[in-house]
Amino acid sequence: MQLVFYFRAFNPNFTLQTKVMKIKQLLAGIIPVLDGDARKRHTAKAVLKGPIEHLGVLNVHRHDPNNVGDFYCAPHLYFPELHQSILDIGDMRKTSAKVRSDWAQAIRTHDLIIGGGGLLNLPHFKQQMALFEALGAHGKKTVLWGPGHNDPDWGQFKAPAKYQIDLSKFGMVGLRDYNAPGTWVPCVSCLHPIFDQEISQKHEYGVLMGKKSAQNKERQELLRDVPSSHNATDLNEMIQFIGACETLVTDSYHAMYWGLLMGRKVLVIPTTTKFLDFKYPVPITQFECFEQDLKKAVRYDGLLEECRTINRDFAQKVFDYLSIDRIKKS
């Protein structure tokens, strides 16, 4: 028997990381637990092959207690009619087969309120949103309540955004993106009573960082003499810090939003397109030069009540669509 060896030309871009990814993709077809995208595909198939039922309503969002904005942007927190019924959108790719099976069962048997948070045009949630679109086309009652686009390629953004899903396949659409089709529905977290308190200003300006920025050692050194915080604390600590600043500089969407709700002047440091489609524009800066841009910061009056009114009105329409009885206040 003659053995013939073939040698492939060296590819300098074929790094160890690339090799590992290729191996994972190969094995994913045999052992799906190894690859997150493969797990999502298997879960989506499990949802779509079963009967569509309407046994109640679930609020699907990124239920992450370690990210204050993600945690508090969900409608179920502010309307008792939703009975705190939640599902973490991230569970679609969990390594536990039981968690994925339970997730698929819950999605298949409930009507869905999806949002809020930056769930759209983000690769991490692309398959989940495609599944929800498909379910809407098959008769599932679906509501988009306050999500928005979140494309990391923010430098190329032009309004209106082009979405990776067909919004017309959803029963009701209320996005936090002002130029999107449908009703503008800013983040429902505006309904939290924490925004009713008065907080005294102590800092001329302060910086509130997102989780990744807060873990950046160079950035920490750059801001060592600046009042600063981050979005992995808790809601009260975040709001106290925002309120203490006359001007807030942030790369956190919800810190930007909450600063505006509280009547503070705000500058943003974009990380994705989510900052660029709010109804009231906020000037852009960068960590390295924000101090020279402080004079550009903006504030808007009356935003808290505007956002609360819009969400309450939208809630009534959602409850009518989903046949949810309102709970009368005593």
Secondary structure, 3 states (H helix, E strand, C coil): CCCCCCCCCCCCCCCHHHHHHHHHHHHHCCCHHHCHHHHHHHHHHHHHCCCCCCCCEEEEECCCCCCHHHHHCCHHHCCHHHCCCEEEHHHHHCCCHHHHHHHHHHHHHCEEEECCEEEECCHHHHHHHHHHHHHHHCCCCEEEECEEECCCCHHHCCCCCCCCCCHHHCCEEEECCCCCCCEECCCHHHHCHHHHCCCCCCEEEEEEECHHHHCCHHHHHHCCCCCEEECCCCHHHHHHHHHHEEEEEECCHHHHHHHHHCCCEEEECCCCHHHHCCCCCCCECCCCCHHHHHHHCECCCCHHHHHHHHHHHHHHHHHHHCCCCCCCCC
